[in-house]
Amino acid sequence: MSVKNVRAGMFARLRTSRMAASIVALVALAGTLAYAAVHTRLESSVPAADEVLSAPPERFELRFSGPVNDALSVVVLTYPSGDSVSLDVSSPEADLKILVADTPPLEQGVHLVRWRTVSADGHPVDGEFRFTLAGAPQGDGRLPNDSAATNARLETDPGTSIDTTTQQPALGAALIAGLGLACLLGFAGLLWFCGALPLLQEPRIRTFCLALGWAALGLLAVDLVSWVRQVVPSGTGFAGVQAALGSRSGLVATLQLALIAGALFSFRRSGRAAAVSALVALVVGAASGHTAAISPWLTIPANAVHQSAAAIWLGGLLLLVLAPDAPTDGSDGWRFPVVARSVSAAALFAVVLIAASGVVQSFQFVDDLGAYTSTPYGRGLLVKWAGFLILVGFGAYHRFRVMPHLEEERDGRALRRMVRLETIVMLAVVMVAAWLARVSPPAGH
């Protein structure tokens, strides 16, 4: 394959990605902003928070802001004596936003209700509230036998139910998810650039691409197992695991793993097929998380564009680092300056897509300017945008200072040095994005 054909092949991919992104953007614009589900939270309950009852209610009822999975939900009632009982909850087929349970025998005094379920974005959410059955001795200081921190909260603000949906994510889980996402982005991006070109036959590129694919498969599988262990209630066994994997988040994660495995299976036979499978895995992954909970008809397409463009950008950076100055087999199939110019053109288009889709998601997830500095999610988003601007600076320097002097007879040593630094910054941005995916955004709270 000649240099001219390699250049034509790369720009054909750029035209294809532009067409696909335009179609997705039109679908996103056609979506209505009126559909705006929010993270699952408790809206009302029977008994109500801090209600004083003269008689036990006919049944317990917890109404949430979105559909819940009763198999992944737990409601525990703690008596004034300190004893606890787990309620057998279910969701009526007519209304999946509520959990109901038969009323157990109640004692006179203050009762504590703790609930735990899984939000539409796959995050476990929980909270607690109390109610009183009249006739209990007042002023004796007897509260359910609970932790000192919980008792302190109840005593300090007795008129407020406690909701812990904004708890901070575990850094270890975020690290695994971030590394898995980075590997998938690099795997899909490298395959997008050279899946059907002789570049994929270069030993360094081929070996590194395969390593990224296997690492993505392993890390994201570990992330899925960790999530299942987190959301499945203790004691539910296989039924709980089945319910978790059958939820939206479970199905998306399982399908994503299957697509990555498919890309690895087809890698040796067809780089083009592997590229399609890896890119579809990215698009499928955009259908879970925050995008599944807040304006999904807008944010899911925006996230799909965002991740696909990020894959093209990162894949291009890795290609520039890995590609030699010329084919190692001595052929005249391509030259490094041709590859660099094609990557630069694709990266410029990817930057535009990332910026546009990022703005859309930022407006949806952060609905108040003050939340950018007053919430963990807002501050993390500012850090991510700062990293993006640094990356844009790298790209501008490459395009206007380095690329014009990249002659056919010169090697790309200077460009590779700068690209390595840019790749490190981009990996840091990906890690921040993975952490944000586990923090509840201010919108809807």
ZIRA-V295403 format. One record per helix or strand. SS is the DSSP state (alpha for helix, beta for strand). FROM is the first residue (numbers start at 1). LEN is the number of residues. If there is no record, write none. Layout:
{{SS FROM LEN} {SS FROM LEN}}
This chain:
{{alpha 3 28} {beta 42 5} {beta 52 2} {beta 59 6} {alpha 70 3} {beta 74 5} {beta 84 4} {beta 90 1} {beta 98 5} {beta 109 10} {beta 124 10} {alpha 148 9} {beta 162 2} {alpha 171 24} {alpha 198 4} {alpha 203 29} {alpha 237 10} {alpha 248 19} {alpha 271 15} {alpha 289 4} {alpha 296 27} {beta 326 1} {beta 335 1} {alpha 336 30} {alpha 371 4} {alpha 376 30} {alpha 413 24}}
